[in-house]
Amino acid sequence: MADISISKKMAAMAVDALEDRKGEDVRVIDISEISTLADYFIIGSGTNINQVQALADSVQEKLGRAGYMTKNVEGYEAGDWILLDFGDIIVHVFDSENRLFYDLERIWRDGKLIEKEALEN
């Protein structure tokens, strides 16, 4: 993937965007050593379709203003699991039910859970 410092910056911005819109249980998983998909998965939840879409909008707006555009967006209309692919990071925004069902944290448990503070250093 790209320069890891750019990926960290993007991940930190995505976390901020999710937290700005009251995203729940925001997690960052470093998958750089176990996958070529991306460097980081950022996972967050909203309580309903409107909040899930607002969370996704917030991430796209914040990263877009910094010059990072999404390469692909999936699931926006349904609003139960929105995937935002920025290349170096992939943001997953779920409603509560689908987050429990798909349990990405378990699937990607070989990755390293990263605290937000570690992204900012």
N, C-alpha and C positions, 0 to 999 in steps of 0.2 A: 504494500500500500504506500501511501505518501509519507512524507516527513511526519514522524510520530508527534512532534510538537504541534503541527497544524491539526492533526486528528484530535489531540488533547484539547486544543483551543475550541474546536468545533463542538466537541462533546460537552465542554463546560458551558458553552453558549446554549446548547440544546437543553441542558439541565436547567439553566437559568430561565429559559423561555417556558419550560414546563412548570417550574415553580412559580413564575409570575402569574400564571393562570390557575394556580392552586391544584396542579397535578398531584395525584396521590401516589405514594410509595415509589418515588422515582429512583431507579437503579441504573448503574453503569457497569457493564461487563466488558472487560478487556478480552477480546477474542483474537488479538493479533498473533498470538503464538500457536493458536489451534485452528485457524481458518484463514483463507485468503479472501473471504467475503468482504471483510471490513476490519478496522482496528477496534472499534467499539460498537456495542449495542447499547442503546439507551432505551429504557422501558419505563413507561409511566401509565397511570390510569386516570380516567375521568368517570364521573358518576352517571352521565347520560350522553346521548348522541351529540347534543349541542356542546357540552363541555369537551368531549373527545375531539370534535371538529375544531373547537376553539384552541385546544392545546396544539393540534397539528398546525393550525394557521399561525400560531404564535412562534412555533419552531421555524417554520418556513420564512416568516417575516424577519425574525432576528438573524438567522443565518444568511438569508437573502441580502439583507442590508450590509452584511459583512462581505458579500461577494461569493457566498457559497450557495449554489443552486441545487435543487433536488434533481437527481437523475431520473427518478421514478417515484410515483406516488400510487399506492394501491389501497383500496378499501375506504376511500373518503366518503363516498355516497352512503354506504351502509353505516359507517360510523361506529362499528363495534370493534374493529381492529384496523387502525390506519398505519401503514408502513411508509416511512419517508426514507428513501435511499439517497444519501449524499455521497456515496462512494466510500469515503474513509470511515464514515459513521452511518449506522442505520438506526433510525428512531422508530420504536413501536409504541403506539398509543392505543390502549385498550379500554373497553368498558370493564367493570369489575368481573362480570361473569366470564367473559372470554379470556381475560387474563388468567383467571384460575384454571379454566379449561385447557388452554394451550401451554401454560406453565413454562415459558421460555427460560426462566431462571434455572429450572431443573434440567431442561434439555441442554443448556449451555453451561452446566455446572463446572465443566473443565476450564472454563474461562475464569478470570480473576475479577471478583467484585471490587470495584474501585470507589472510594469515597470522593465526593465532589472536591474536597480540599486538595486531594492528590492531583486532580486535573489542573488546578490553578497554579501549581508550583512548577 
